[in-house]
Amino acid sequence: MFAVTILGNNSAIPTLDRHPTAQVVTCNEQLLLVDCGEGTQLQITQYRIRRSKLRYIFISHLHGDHYFGLIGLINTLNLMGRTEPLSVYAPPELEQIIQLQLDCSGTILKFELSFVPLLPGYSGLILEDKDLRVSCFPTQHRISCFGFSIEMQKRKRKLIPEQAKAYEIPAAYFSKLQEGADYQRKDGSIIKNDWVTLSPGKAKRYVYCADTIYDVNLLPWLKDADMMYHETTYLHDLEDRAAERYHSTTVQAASLAAAAGVKKLLIGHFSSKYTELQPFLDESRPVFANTDIAEEGVSYIV
Ligand SMILES: [Zn+2]
């Protein structure tokens, strides 16, 4: 299972029906939170996300609409008796901000909270475990800002059930086959794994582009991604305003998706001035057909 659930799709000012940026990435049994705008913990409750499974949090940059929900979430996890460690990957100043809030309220955490600083301009691998690999890359925004590339580690091999049955392999052994094991029959003969399974194919990859101006320098990070999220704060007619404020438009995001050859584009971070989101799709799809609005509460399979 590799999916992205949208918790917030709005930019700076929250509205009653759209929240600031936050996304949950489900990678097998693990949950990752990408950005944590104000109200994220309520969205987590609303959409029944299992917060106890949350292990890693990635914060793209320190504009408030991307992290103001973090202290609230941490406090709630503590009140609920969390003991498992939690790692936050973020610009270095965030550690001081959170620590000050904890100190001033005399809060002592019952779980280990660690910060991994993302230094300005850094790109490369920041996390690798049995399920996933995460890299970060700088985007061009008003302050230091990062995108994240999340790759699901090797998936299980695909079983060919007819073949496995033809070789009389018991169904109880199928999960071992999917993990790559050969099968030994009672007479000692070996059934090779690749006679009964297919390769799992390329690892799937989701790229989150955070807040950014239109920037072709991002292309190497986006190339051939299975799904990409790109902000579209503004519609096409406000291209100049987007550039001034280091944001992007529909046509820009869709052009980048087309140039990168990604399979799917999710758009979000909509300016609060817009009440209707349909025009965002109407402008993006002619440039890149497989575009969807990042809708709150919806999970998109990578
Ligand atoms: Zn921003």
Boltz pocket constraint, residues with backbone or C-beta under 6 A from the ligand:
constraints:
  - pocket:
      binder: B
      contacts: [[A, 61], [A, 63], [A, 141], [A, 211]]
      max_distance: 6.0
